[in-house]
Each structure stands twice: as structure tokens, then as C-alpha cells.
Amino acid sequence: MTGENSTGGDVARMLKAALPVVALVVLGAGCSSAQGQDDQRLTERREKYCTQLGGWQKTRNAAAEDAPDPDEYDEVGAAAQDVLLAMRPLRDEPVGQGRTLGEATAAATENSDLEAEGLAVRYCGEVGFETLTR
């Protein structure tokens, strides 16, 4: 019986030693998966932002080419609102010149700041969505 207990004790010690390693592997796999989901979510948010920015630019440019029509200006305002909403989760991302994406987007859509608009467009190019803006 002594031999059986020592074998059982050896197995128990091996399991105790292996459990922390297995736990680390499982936790590490969970982190990789979560990181992948976070990266995918960030990419989706950036794509949505750049799509909305391009839509606002298109709407604004079309309104500027036509004779003033109050309905078109409402469309420009609605498109600007869509850009601002899409920007919210990304607002703190830096875009250069000490500005954040939130600051640049607000200045571009609310104040017709062409420099700020250029920063927002450049941001879209840097994150891989340059074709979505004008």
C-alpha cells in the first residue's frame, strides 16, 4: 500500500504543479482573443468614422455647388451630427498639431476649419481608410 500512496502522491504533486501553468495558458488565450476583438472593434469604429466624414464632405460640397436650399443645409447638419457621433469613441486619438480627433472633427464640422478637416482626413488615411474621405 505504501507504493500506491507514493504514486498517488506523485500524481497529486504533478497536478498541483501543472494547474498554475494550465491556468496561465487559458488566461493568456483569453487575453489574445479579447485583444483581437478590441482591435476589430477599433477598426470598425475607425471605418465608420471615416465613412461618416466622407459622407459629410460629399453632402457639404453638394450643398455648396447648388443654390442655397434650406433643406440641403439641414442635410449638411445631419451629416455633421453623424460624424460627431461616430467620432465619440475615438475622440481622444491624436491627429497631430497637439489636437485630438474630437477637437479636429468639431472644428471641421462646426467651424468650417479646413486645417482641422485636413487633420481628420489624414487620420483616416493613416488608419487605412483614405478612400472613404474626399
BAKEVEX-99849 format. One record per residue: z, y, x of N, C-alpha, C in turn; residue number from 0. Coordinates in Angstrom, 2 decimals. Layout:
BEGIN
+---------+---------+---------+---------+---------+---------+---------+---------+---------+-----+
|     n_z |     n_y |     n_x |    ca_z |    ca_y |    ca_x |     c_z |     c_y |     c_x | num |
+---------+---------+---------+---------+---------+---------+---------+---------+---------+-----+
|       Z |       Y |       X |       Z |       Y |       X |       Z |       Y |       X | NUM |
...
+---------+---------+---------+---------+---------+---------+---------+---------+---------+-----+
//
This chain:
BEGIN
+---------+---------+---------+---------+---------+---------+---------+---------+---------+-----+
|     n_z |     n_y |     n_x |    ca_z |    ca_y |    ca_x |     c_z |     c_y |     c_x | num |
+---------+---------+---------+---------+---------+---------+---------+---------+---------+-----+
|    0.00 |   -1.18 |    0.80 |    0.00 |    0.00 |    0.00 |    0.00 |    1.25 |    0.85 |   0 |
|    0.55 |    1.17 |    2.00 |    0.60 |    2.32 |    2.86 |   -0.80 |    2.78 |    3.22 |   1 |
|   -1.71 |    1.82 |    3.44 |   -3.09 |    2.17 |    3.78 |   -3.78 |    2.88 |    2.63 |   2 |
|   -3.51 |    2.45 |    1.39 |   -4.13 |    3.10 |    0.24 |   -3.64 |    4.53 |    0.09 |   3 |
|   -2.36 |    4.75 |    0.32 |   -1.81 |    6.10 |    0.19 |   -2.37 |    7.02 |    1.26 |   4 |
|   -2.55 |    6.51 |    2.48 |   -3.08 |    7.38 |    3.53 |   -4.54 |    7.69 |    3.26 |   5 |
|   -5.29 |    6.74 |    2.70 |   -6.68 |    7.01 |    2.36 |   -6.74 |    8.02 |    1.22 |   6 |
|   -5.90 |    7.82 |    0.22 |   -5.84 |    8.77 |   -0.89 |   -5.39 |   10.14 |   -0.42 |   7 |
|   -4.47 |   10.18 |    0.52 |   -4.00 |   11.44 |    1.08 |   -5.10 |   12.13 |    1.87 |   8 |
|   -5.91 |   11.34 |    2.61 |   -7.02 |   11.91 |    3.37 |   -8.05 |   12.53 |    2.43 |   9 |
|   -8.35 |   11.85 |    1.34 |   -9.32 |   12.36 |    0.36 |   -8.78 |   13.64 |   -0.26 |  10 |
|   -7.50 |   13.64 |   -0.59 |   -6.91 |   14.83 |   -1.19 |   -6.97 |   16.02 |   -0.24 |  11 |
|   -6.70 |   15.76 |    1.05 |   -6.76 |   16.84 |    2.04 |   -8.19 |   17.35 |    2.22 |  12 |
|   -9.16 |   16.42 |    2.18 |  -10.56 |   16.83 |    2.32 |  -10.98 |   17.68 |    1.12 |  13 |
|  -10.54 |   17.29 |   -0.07 |  -10.87 |   18.07 |   -1.26 |  -10.23 |   19.46 |   -1.20 |  14 |
|   -8.98 |   19.51 |   -0.74 |   -8.30 |   20.81 |   -0.63 |   -9.03 |   21.70 |    0.37 |  15 |
|   -9.53 |   21.12 |    1.44 |  -10.25 |   21.88 |    2.45 |  -11.64 |   22.30 |    1.94 |  16 |
|  -12.26 |   21.46 |    1.13 |  -13.61 |   21.73 |    0.66 |  -13.65 |   22.72 |   -0.50 |  17 |
|  -12.62 |   22.76 |   -1.32 |  -12.64 |   23.63 |   -2.50 |  -12.86 |   25.11 |   -2.17 |  18 |
|  -12.18 |   25.66 |   -1.18 |  -12.45 |   27.08 |   -0.88 |  -13.91 |   27.31 |   -0.45 |  19 |
|  -14.48 |   26.38 |    0.27 |  -15.87 |   26.52 |    0.70 |  -16.80 |   26.48 |   -0.51 |  20 |
|  -16.57 |   25.52 |   -1.40 |  -17.38 |   25.42 |   -2.61 |  -17.23 |   26.69 |   -3.45 |  21 |
|  -16.02 |   27.20 |   -3.57 |  -15.79 |   28.42 |   -4.35 |  -16.56 |   29.60 |   -3.76 |  22 |
|  -16.57 |   29.72 |   -2.44 |  -17.31 |   30.81 |   -1.79 |  -18.82 |   30.68 |   -2.04 |  23 |
|  -19.33 |   29.47 |   -1.98 |  -20.75 |   29.25 |   -2.22 |  -21.11 |   29.64 |   -3.66 |  24 |
|  -20.29 |   29.23 |   -4.60 |  -20.54 |   29.56 |   -6.01 |  -20.46 |   31.06 |   -6.23 |  25 |
|  -19.44 |   31.70 |   -5.68 |  -19.31 |   33.15 |   -5.83 |  -20.45 |   33.87 |   -5.16 |  26 |
|  -20.86 |   33.42 |   -4.00 |  -21.99 |   34.04 |   -3.30 |  -23.27 |   33.92 |   -4.09 |  27 |
|  -23.48 |   32.78 |   -4.71 |  -24.68 |   32.59 |   -5.54 |  -24.64 |   33.52 |   -6.74 |  28 |
|  -23.48 |   33.71 |   -7.32 |  -23.35 |   34.63 |   -8.45 |  -23.63 |   36.06 |   -8.04 |  29 |
|  -23.20 |   36.46 |   -6.87 |  -23.46 |   37.82 |   -6.39 |  -24.94 |   38.03 |   -6.16 |  30 |
|  -25.62 |   37.06 |   -5.59 |  -27.05 |   37.20 |   -5.35 |  -27.79 |   37.35 |   -6.66 |  31 |
|  -27.41 |   36.59 |   -7.64 |  -28.04 |   36.67 |   -8.95 |  -27.77 |   38.03 |   -9.58 |  32 |
|  -26.52 |   38.49 |   -9.50 |  -26.18 |   39.79 |  -10.06 |  -26.92 |   40.90 |   -9.33 |  33 |
|  -27.04 |   40.79 |   -8.02 |  -27.75 |   41.80 |   -7.24 |  -29.22 |   41.82 |   -7.65 |  34 |
|  -29.80 |   40.66 |   -7.87 |  -31.19 |   40.58 |   -8.30 |  -31.38 |   41.23 |   -9.65 |  35 |
|  -30.43 |   41.01 |  -10.56 |  -30.50 |   41.63 |  -11.88 |  -30.36 |   43.15 |  -11.78 |  36 |
|  -29.46 |   43.61 |  -10.90 |  -29.28 |   45.04 |  -10.71 |  -30.55 |   45.67 |  -10.15 |  37 |
|  -31.17 |   45.01 |   -9.18 |  -32.41 |   45.51 |   -8.61 |  -33.52 |   45.58 |   -9.66 |  38 |
|  -33.60 |   44.55 |  -10.49 |  -34.61 |   44.52 |  -11.55 |  -34.35 |   45.64 |  -12.55 |  39 |
|  -33.11 |   45.83 |  -12.93 |  -32.75 |   46.90 |  -13.88 |  -33.09 |   48.27 |  -13.30 |  40 |
|  -32.80 |   48.48 |  -12.02 |  -33.11 |   49.74 |  -11.37 |  -34.62 |   49.98 |  -11.36 |  41 |
|  -35.38 |   48.95 |  -11.05 |  -36.84 |   49.06 |  -11.04 |  -37.35 |   49.41 |  -12.44 |  42 |
|  -36.81 |   48.76 |  -13.45 |  -37.23 |   49.05 |  -14.83 |  -36.88 |   50.48 |  -15.22 |  43 |
|  -35.73 |   50.95 |  -14.83 |  -35.33 |   52.33 |  -15.14 |  -36.24 |   53.33 |  -14.44 |  44 |
|  -36.57 |   53.05 |  -13.20 |  -37.46 |   53.94 |  -12.46 |  -38.85 |   53.96 |  -13.09 |  45 |
|  -39.34 |   52.81 |  -13.48 |  -40.66 |   52.74 |  -14.11 |  -40.65 |   53.52 |  -15.44 |  46 |
|  -39.60 |   53.35 |  -16.21 |  -39.50 |   54.07 |  -17.49 |  -39.47 |   55.57 |  -17.24 |  47 |
|  -38.68 |   56.00 |  -16.26 |  -38.60 |   57.43 |  -15.95 |  -39.97 |   57.97 |  -15.56 |  48 |
|  -40.64 |   57.30 |  -14.66 |  -41.93 |   57.79 |  -14.17 |  -42.98 |   57.77 |  -15.28 |  49 |
|  -42.92 |   56.79 |  -16.17 |  -43.82 |   56.75 |  -17.32 |  -43.57 |   57.96 |  -18.22 |  50 |
|  -42.30 |   58.25 |  -18.48 |  -41.96 |   59.39 |  -19.34 |  -42.34 |   60.71 |  -18.68 |  51 |
|  -42.14 |   60.80 |  -17.36 |  -42.51 |   62.02 |  -16.64 |  -44.02 |   62.24 |  -16.74 |  52 |
|  -44.79 |   61.19 |  -16.54 |  -46.24 |   61.30 |  -16.65 |  -46.68 |   61.67 |  -18.06 |  53 |
|  -46.01 |   61.10 |  -19.07 |  -46.32 |   61.44 |  -20.46 |  -46.03 |   62.89 |  -20.76 |  54 |
|  -44.92 |   63.40 |  -20.24 |  -44.58 |   64.81 |  -20.44 |  -45.63 |   65.69 |  -19.76 |  55 |
|  -46.02 |   65.35 |  -18.55 |  -47.03 |   66.15 |  -17.84 |  -48.34 |   66.18 |  -18.63 |  56 |
|  -48.75 |   65.04 |  -19.12 |  -50.00 |   64.95 |  -19.89 |  -49.92 |   65.81 |  -21.15 |  57 |
|  -48.82 |   65.70 |  -21.88 |  -48.63 |   66.46 |  -23.11 |  -48.59 |   67.96 |  -22.81 |  58 |
|  -47.87 |   68.33 |  -21.79 |  -47.77 |   69.75 |  -21.40 |  -49.12 |   70.30 |  -21.00 |  59 |
|  -49.86 |   69.54 |  -20.20 |  -51.17 |   70.00 |  -19.74 |  -52.15 |   70.14 |  -20.90 |  60 |
|  -52.11 |   69.21 |  -21.83 |  -52.99 |   69.28 |  -23.01 |  -52.65 |   70.51 |  -23.85 |  61 |
|  -51.38 |   70.79 |  -24.01 |  -50.95 |   71.95 |  -24.79 |  -51.38 |   73.24 |  -24.11 |  62 |
|  -51.37 |   73.27 |  -22.81 |  -51.75 |   74.48 |  -22.07 |  -53.25 |   74.75 |  -22.16 |  63 |
|  -54.05 |   73.70 |  -22.31 |  -55.51 |   73.85 |  -22.38 |  -55.98 |   74.34 |  -23.74 |  64 |
|  -55.25 |   74.02 |  -24.80 |  -55.64 |   74.39 |  -26.16 |  -55.06 |   75.74 |  -26.55 |  65 |
|  -55.56 |   76.24 |  -27.65 |  -54.97 |   77.44 |  -28.23 |  -53.55 |   77.10 |  -28.66 |  66 |
|  -52.66 |   78.05 |  -28.56 |  -51.27 |   77.77 |  -28.94 |  -51.16 |   77.22 |  -30.36 |  67 |
|  -50.46 |   76.12 |  -30.48 |  -50.22 |   75.48 |  -31.76 |  -48.75 |   75.08 |  -31.78 |  68 |
|  -48.00 |   75.59 |  -32.73 |  -46.55 |   75.30 |  -32.75 |  -46.24 |   73.81 |  -32.75 |  69 |
|  -47.08 |   73.00 |  -33.39 |  -46.84 |   71.56 |  -33.41 |  -46.95 |   70.95 |  -32.02 |  70 |
|  -47.88 |   71.43 |  -31.21 |  -48.04 |   70.91 |  -29.85 |  -46.83 |   71.24 |  -29.00 |  71 |
|  -46.27 |   72.42 |  -29.18 |  -45.10 |   72.76 |  -28.39 |  -43.93 |   71.87 |  -28.76 |  72 |
|  -43.86 |   71.47 |  -30.03 |  -42.83 |   70.51 |  -30.41 |  -43.06 |   69.18 |  -29.71 |  73 |
|  -44.31 |   68.78 |  -29.55 |  -44.63 |   67.54 |  -28.83 |  -44.21 |   67.65 |  -27.37 |  74 |
|  -44.43 |   68.81 |  -26.77 |  -44.04 |   69.01 |  -25.37 |  -42.52 |   68.93 |  -25.25 |  75 |
|  -41.82 |   69.55 |  -26.18 |  -40.35 |   69.49 |  -26.18 |  -39.83 |   68.07 |  -26.37 |  76 |
|  -40.48 |   67.33 |  -27.26 |  -40.07 |   65.93 |  -27.48 |  -40.34 |   65.09 |  -26.24 |  77 |
|  -41.47 |   65.33 |  -25.59 |  -41.78 |   64.59 |  -24.36 |  -40.80 |   64.95 |  -23.25 |  78 |
|  -40.41 |   66.22 |  -23.18 |  -39.41 |   66.64 |  -22.19 |  -38.07 |   65.95 |  -22.46 |  79 |
|  -37.71 |   65.85 |  -23.72 |  -36.46 |   65.17 |  -24.09 |  -36.50 |   63.70 |  -23.66 |  80 |
|  -37.66 |   63.05 |  -23.84 |  -37.81 |   61.65 |  -23.43 |  -37.61 |   61.49 |  -21.92 |  81 |
|  -38.15 |   62.44 |  -21.15 |  -37.98 |   62.39 |  -19.69 |  -36.51 |   62.54 |  -19.33 |  82 |
|  -35.85 |   63.49 |  -19.97 |  -34.43 |   63.72 |  -19.67 |  -33.57 |   62.50 |  -20.03 |  83 |
|  -33.88 |   61.85 |  -21.12 |  -33.14 |   60.64 |  -21.50 |  -33.39 |   59.50 |  -20.51 |  84 |
|  -34.64 |   59.34 |  -20.07 |  -34.97 |   58.28 |  -19.11 |  -34.34 |   58.56 |  -17.74 |  85 |
|  -34.13 |   59.83 |  -17.44 |  -33.57 |   60.22 |  -16.15 |  -32.07 |   59.95 |  -16.06 |  86 |
|  -31.36 |   59.93 |  -17.15 |  -29.89 |   59.86 |  -17.13 |  -29.31 |   58.78 |  -16.22 |  87 |
|  -29.75 |   57.52 |  -16.28 |  -29.13 |   56.53 |  -15.40 |  -29.50 |   56.72 |  -13.92 |  88 |
|  -30.48 |   57.57 |  -13.66 |  -30.95 |   57.79 |  -12.29 |  -30.57 |   59.18 |  -11.78 |  89 |
|  -29.84 |   59.93 |  -12.56 |  -29.64 |   61.36 |  -12.31 |  -29.10 |   61.70 |  -10.93 |  90 |
|  -28.34 |   60.82 |  -10.32 |  -27.73 |   61.13 |   -9.02 |  -28.58 |   60.71 |   -7.83 |  91 |
|  -29.75 |   60.16 |   -8.07 |  -30.59 |   59.76 |   -6.94 |  -31.15 |   61.00 |   -6.25 |  92 |
|  -31.08 |   61.02 |   -4.92 |  -31.57 |   62.20 |   -4.19 |  -33.10 |   62.26 |   -4.19 |  93 |
|  -33.62 |   63.49 |   -4.29 |  -35.07 |   63.67 |   -4.27 |  -35.52 |   64.62 |   -3.16 |  94 |
|  -34.59 |   65.08 |   -2.37 |  -34.93 |   65.99 |   -1.27 |  -34.47 |   67.41 |   -1.56 |  95 |
|  -34.45 |   68.20 |   -0.51 |  -34.04 |   69.60 |   -0.58 |  -32.65 |   69.76 |   -1.18 |  96 |
|  -31.80 |   68.75 |   -0.99 |  -30.43 |   68.81 |   -1.49 |  -30.32 |   68.69 |   -3.00 |  97 |
|  -31.38 |   68.24 |   -3.65 |  -31.38 |   68.13 |   -5.11 |  -31.33 |   66.68 |   -5.54 |  98 |
|  -30.81 |   66.47 |   -6.73 |  -30.81 |   65.15 |   -7.33 |  -31.97 |   65.06 |   -8.32 |  99 |
|  -32.26 |   63.85 |   -8.74 |  -33.32 |   63.66 |   -9.72 |  -32.97 |   64.39 |  -11.02 | 100 |
|  -31.71 |   64.39 |  -11.38 |  -31.29 |   65.10 |  -12.58 |  -31.56 |   66.59 |  -12.50 | 101 |
|  -31.22 |   67.19 |  -11.38 |  -31.45 |   68.62 |  -11.19 |  -32.94 |   68.94 |  -11.20 | 102 |
|  -33.71 |   68.15 |  -10.48 |  -35.15 |   68.39 |  -10.40 |  -35.83 |   68.22 |  -11.75 | 103 |
|  -35.45 |   67.19 |  -12.47 |  -36.06 |   66.93 |  -13.77 |  -35.74 |   68.05 |  -14.76 | 104 |
|  -34.49 |   68.45 |  -14.80 |  -34.09 |   69.53 |  -15.71 |  -34.84 |   70.82 |  -15.36 | 105 |
|  -34.92 |   71.15 |  -14.09 |  -35.61 |   72.38 |  -13.68 |  -37.10 |   72.31 |  -14.01 | 106 |
|  -37.70 |   71.14 |  -13.84 |  -39.13 |   70.99 |  -14.13 |  -39.41 |   71.10 |  -15.62 | 107 |
|  -38.64 |   70.39 |  -16.42 |  -38.94 |   70.34 |  -17.86 |  -38.43 |   71.55 |  -18.62 | 108 |
|  -37.36 |   72.15 |  -18.18 |  -36.77 |   73.26 |  -18.93 |  -37.18 |   74.63 |  -18.39 | 109 |
|  -37.48 |   74.69 |  -17.10 |  -37.76 |   75.99 |  -16.48 |  -39.16 |   76.09 |  -15.88 | 110 |
|  -39.99 |   75.10 |  -16.11 |  -41.35 |   75.08 |  -15.55 |  -41.34 |   75.27 |  -14.03 | 111 |
|  -40.37 |   74.70 |  -13.36 |  -40.23 |   74.80 |  -11.90 |  -41.18 |   73.80 |  -11.25 | 112 |
|  -42.29 |   74.31 |  -10.71 |  -43.31 |   73.44 |  -10.12 |  -42.81 |   72.73 |   -8.86 | 113 |
|  -41.95 |   73.38 |   -8.10 |  -41.39 |   72.74 |   -6.91 |  -40.52 |   71.55 |   -7.31 | 114 |
|  -39.71 |   71.74 |   -8.33 |  -38.86 |   70.65 |   -8.82 |  -39.71 |   69.53 |   -9.40 | 115 |
|  -40.77 |   69.89 |  -10.10 |  -41.68 |   68.86 |  -10.63 |  -42.30 |   68.07 |   -9.49 | 116 |
|  -42.66 |   68.75 |   -8.43 |  -43.22 |   68.06 |   -7.26 |  -42.23 |   67.07 |   -6.65 | 117 |
|  -40.96 |   67.44 |   -6.63 |  -39.93 |   66.52 |   -6.12 |  -39.83 |   65.29 |   -7.00 | 118 |
|  -39.89 |   65.49 |   -8.32 |  -39.81 |   64.35 |   -9.24 |  -41.03 |   63.44 |   -9.09 | 119 |
|  -42.19 |   64.03 |   -8.94 |  -43.42 |   63.25 |   -8.76 |  -43.36 |   62.49 |   -7.44 | 120 |
|  -42.88 |   63.15 |   -6.40 |  -42.76 |   62.48 |   -5.10 |  -41.78 |   61.31 |   -5.18 | 121 |
|  -40.69 |   61.50 |   -5.92 |  -39.72 |   60.42 |   -6.14 |  -40.44 |   59.21 |   -6.74 | 122 |
|  -41.25 |   59.44 |   -7.77 |  -41.98 |   58.34 |   -8.40 |  -42.89 |   57.64 |   -7.40 | 123 |
|  -43.51 |   58.40 |   -6.53 |  -44.36 |   57.80 |   -5.50 |  -43.56 |   56.96 |   -4.53 | 124 |
|  -42.40 |   57.45 |   -4.15 |  -41.56 |   56.74 |   -3.19 |  -40.99 |   55.44 |   -3.75 | 125 |
|  -40.81 |   55.37 |   -5.07 |  -40.25 |   54.16 |   -5.67 |  -41.35 |   53.24 |   -6.21 | 126 |
|  -42.62 |   53.59 |   -5.94 |  -43.72 |   52.70 |   -6.25 |  -44.44 |   52.94 |   -7.56 | 127 |
|  -44.19 |   54.09 |   -8.19 |  -44.81 |   54.35 |   -9.49 |  -45.62 |   55.64 |   -9.47 | 128 |
|  -46.30 |   55.91 |   -8.37 |  -47.05 |   57.16 |   -8.24 |  -48.19 |   57.27 |   -9.25 | 129 |
|  -48.75 |   56.14 |   -9.68 |  -49.87 |   56.19 |  -10.60 |  -49.47 |   56.56 |  -12.03 | 130 |
|  -48.18 |   56.60 |  -12.32 |  -47.72 |   56.92 |  -13.66 |  -47.58 |   58.41 |  -13.90 | 131 |
|  -47.64 |   59.21 |  -12.85 |  -47.50 |   60.66 |  -12.98 |  -48.84 |   61.32 |  -12.72 | 132 |
|  -48.92 |   62.59 |  -13.05 |  -50.17 |   63.35 |  -12.89 |  -50.09 |   64.17 |  -11.64 | 133 |
+---------+---------+---------+---------+---------+---------+---------+---------+---------+-----+
//
